[in-house]
Each structure stands twice: as structure tokens, then as C-alpha cells.
Amino acid sequence: MIDPEKNEKTDDLYTCPEVTRGSYYQGRTRVSLVDLEKMKIINTIKIISSLTNKDEFYIPYQIRDDMGLYFVREKTQKELKESQL
């Protein structure tokens, strides 16, 4: 993701898009196919939003677990420590 914008959900009011995104990163996103033996990029493509037809993508990083749409597993002690970094 190129220069992502962090969109943090801080209140309890969730609108329709926030139910599936929660807190998320938004920005121009690329996916590359890499030759691991030569450590060389073979091809790179843009991810275009099907909703806005713009060069943007949303990557959720935190979502409420009481919405019933996702299974949210408990974090391990290691993950809890890493998330505080």
C-alpha cells in the first residue's frame, strides 16, 4: 500500500461500510508477482475499487467482534505484546 491513510473507528456508531471494515487503512495498493529465486519482480498490478472505480483499497486492521459477521479469535500473549509496539 502506497502512503496509506489510517481510518480509526473510535466510537460505537457503525455505519454500513464500517460494519465490514471497522478501523482500516486506505490507499493506493499494488500486488506484485515475484520470482523468489532471482528476487525480481515479474509483474505488478493496481488494485482498482469496484465501488468507486478509483485507485484505492481498504485493508481492515481492527473490527468489532460483536457484529456477528466475522469469527474473531482470542489473541495470544505474543500478539498482544506485538500490538502494543
Rosetta blueprint (number, residue, H / E / L):
1 M L
2 I E
3 D E
4 P E
5 E E
6 K E
7 N E
8 E L
9 K L
10 T L
11 D L
12 D L
13 L L
14 Y L
15 T L
16 C H
17 P H
18 E H
19 V H
20 T H
21 R H
22 G L
23 S E
24 Y E
25 Y E
26 Q E
27 G E
28 R E
29 T L
30 R E
31 V E
32 S E
33 L E
34 V E
35 D E
36 L L
37 E L
38 K L
39 M L
40 K E
41 I E
42 I E
43 N E
44 T E
45 I E
46 K E
47 I L
48 I L
49 S L
50 S L
51 L L
52 T L
53 N L
54 K L
55 D L
56 E L
57 F E
58 Y E
59 I E
60 P E
61 Y E
62 Q E
63 I L
64 R L
65 D L
66 D L
67 M L
68 G L
69 L L
70 Y L
71 F L
72 V L
73 R L
74 E L
75 K L
76 T L
77 Q H
78 K H
79 E H
80 L H
81 K H
82 E H
83 S H
84 Q L
85 L L
